[in-house]
């Protein structure tokens, strides 16, 4: 097995483990519960889950998605979150290689996974993630492999400002709330970590996918698109992920078409 593959497998395992912790945050943060104690417990019988039944992805498959103690069903979302986080960690290592910025972006992607599933479940983006995330993103801009401090600062300010303008304009024109301030803060975090250069792809992808899903919802439910109940945070996260993995190619392709 080549050294590169070993690194990728290690990154996947580390990501899956972080995904397991992400599940804790997704479940407990909206409820205001401690993320430290108690340890992992079965959602059906509330009994503590043994360490060997808490191995990311593997334990779920071996137990066939059931609790060893009571036989209750455990949501498949738990291994899905672990799988997604593992793939993102391995993907960013493959994309960026071994450098300081790789760990920074991996941490950022992990935060996006947490935000996405909390927003899908509760339609909120916790300030405890987005606000410290802005500060951390700005601080990391001082390290090699990150956007320059000015790029990071402009990314946070322009990203938040643009989305805030859209939020206010939508409410004025439609007389209804489209996005929330949580989306504005998330956009600031994205800009802080990735710099202003990430904003075009992030905004384009999130807008297109959000609109497409909204139209599909309207067709299926027979309701106006503006009644679309799914929050915008996951689409912003998707846009940021697309920029990280394909942003440069998309920009070069677009510039080539213009020339």
C-alpha positions, 0 to 999 in steps of 0.5 A: 500500500502506497504512502499516499493511500495510507495518508488518505485512509488515516484522513478518512478514519480521522474524519469519521471520528470527527463525524461521530463527535459532530453527531453529538453536537448536532443532537445536543447543541440545539437542546442546550445540553452538555456536549461533554457528559454524559457519554453516548447513549441509545436514543431509545433506551438511554443506556450508555453505548459501550466503546466497542459499539461506538466505532464510527460506521463499523459498529452501526453496520455490525449491529445492523443499525440497532442498539445492543441493549434494547434492540431499538433502531438507531437513525442511519443519519449517524453513520451518514454524517460519519461517512460524509465527514470522513470523505471530506477529510480524505478529499481535502487531503487529496486535493491540497496535500500535506500542508498546514492549510489542509488541517484548517480547511478540514476543521472548517468542513467539519463545522459545515457538516455540523451546521448543515444538519442542525439547520436541516433539523431545527432551521437554526445556525447556532451562534456558538459555531458561526461566531467563533468560526469567524474569529478562528477563520480570521486568525488562521489567515495569519498562518501559511496555506490560508488566505491573506488576512486582508482577503479573509477580512474582506471575505467575511465583511463582503459575504455577510454584507451581501447576504444581509442586503439580500435578506433585507431586500427580500423582506421589503419586496416580498413582505416575508422572511426569506433567510435569517441572520444565522445565514448571514453569520455563516456566510461571514464564517465562510468568507473568513476561512476561504477569503473573498475569492470564494464568494462568487462560486459559493453564492452562485452554487448556493443560489442555483441549488436552493432555487432548483430544490425550491422549484421542485418542492413547489411542483411536488407540493403545489405551493409557491417557491417562497413557502419552501421550508428547507433552510438556506444554510445547507446550500451555503455549505454546499457552495463552500464545498464546491469552491474548495474542490472545484472552484479554481476549475470553475473560474478558469472555465468561465474565464476561458469562455469569456476570452 
